[in-house]
C-alpha cells in the first residue's frame, strides 16, 4: 500500500510539473516555429534575396520585350495600307519576292 501511495504522489508531482511547464513549452515551440519560417521558410529573409534577383531578371526581360514590341508597332504602322511608307514597301517586296530593279547589282553576302 505504501508503494501505491508513493506512485500516486509521484504521478501527482509529474502532472504538476507538466501543468507548470506546459504553457511555456508551447510558447517556445510556437516562437521557434514562426522564427524558423521567418528566416528559412519559402517567404523568409533568405528567400527574399532570390525574389529580388528574379524581379530584376524579369524587369530586364520586360524592358527588352517592350522595346521589341515598340519596334514591331512602328513597323506595322509603316505598313498600314492607307499610308504605307514607300521605302518599307519596297524593302519588303525585294526581301519576300527576291526581285531587283534592272539597273541594280546584287552582291550575295554568303
PEJOVEN-V964338 format. One record per residue. N is the residue number from 1. OMEGA is omega in degrees with one decimal (NA if undefined). D_LAST is the distance of its C-alpha to the last C-alpha in Angstrom with 2 decimals. Layout:
# PEJOVEN-V964338
N/OMEGA/D_LAST ; N/OMEGA/D_LAST
This chain:
# PEJOVEN-V964338
1/-179.1/107.64 ; 2/179.6/106.93 ; 3/178.1/103.56 ; 4/178.8/102.73 ; 5/176.8/103.52 ; 6/179.2/101.42 ; 7/178.7/98.51 ; 8/178.7/99.00 ; 9/179.4/99.14 ; 10/178.7/95.97 ; 11/178.2/94.20 ; 12/177.4/95.45 ; 13/179.3/94.25 ; 14/178.8/90.86 ; 15/179.3/90.52 ; 16/178.5/91.60 ; 17/179.4/88.99 ; 18/178.8/86.30 ; 19/-179.0/87.42 ; 20/-175.5/87.32 ; 21/-174.5/83.99 ; 22/-177.6/82.23 ; 23/176.7/81.22 ; 24/178.5/79.90 ; 25/177.8/77.99 ; 26/179.0/76.37 ; 27/178.7/75.53 ; 28/178.0/73.92 ; 29/179.9/71.89 ; 30/178.7/70.71 ; 31/178.2/69.77 ; 32/-179.9/67.91 ; 33/-178.4/66.02 ; 34/176.2/64.89 ; 35/177.7/64.19 ; 36/-178.6/61.93 ; 37/177.4/59.90 ; 38/-178.6/59.80 ; 39/-171.6/58.10 ; 40/-177.0/56.32 ; 41/-177.8/56.10 ; 42/176.6/53.04 ; 43/-176.4/53.72 ; 44/-176.6/55.26 ; 45/-178.7/54.60 ; 46/178.4/52.12 ; 47/-179.8/50.10 ; 48/178.9/49.97 ; 49/179.6/47.52 ; 50/177.2/45.08 ; 51/179.2/45.53 ; 52/178.1/44.77 ; 53/178.8/41.51 ; 54/178.9/40.48 ; 55/179.3/41.43 ; 56/179.4/39.30 ; 57/-178.9/36.28 ; 58/177.1/36.82 ; 59/177.0/37.38 ; 60/177.9/34.06 ; 61/178.1/32.36 ; 62/179.7/34.40 ; 63/178.5/33.37 ; 64/-179.9/29.65 ; 65/178.3/30.24 ; 66/176.8/32.46 ; 67/178.9/29.83 ; 68/178.8/27.30 ; 69/178.5/30.08 ; 70/177.4/30.86 ; 71/179.2/27.28 ; 72/178.5/27.36 ; 73/177.7/30.82 ; 74/179.6/29.74 ; 75/177.6/26.89 ; 76/178.8/29.45 ; 77/178.4/31.88 ; 78/-179.1/29.46 ; 79/179.5/29.01 ; 80/-176.4/32.76 ; 81/-178.5/33.79 ; 82/-178.7/36.87 ; 83/-178.2/35.10 ; 84/176.6/31.37 ; 85/-176.8/29.31 ; 86/179.7/27.93 ; 87/179.9/24.79 ; 88/179.0/24.03 ; 89/179.0/24.83 ; 90/179.3/22.63 ; 91/-179.9/19.63 ; 92/-179.7/20.36 ; 93/179.9/20.92 ; 94/-177.3/17.66 ; 95/-174.8/15.75 ; 96/-174.1/18.00 ; 97/-178.8/18.71 ; 98/179.2/15.58 ; 99/178.1/17.91 ; 100/175.0/18.04 ; 101/-179.3/21.07 ; 102/-177.2/22.03 ; 103/-178.9/21.94 ; 104/175.2/18.36 ; 105/-179.1/15.40 ; 106/178.5/11.97 ; 107/179.5/9.09 ; 108/-178.4/5.64 ; 109/-179.2/3.80 ; 110/NA/0.00
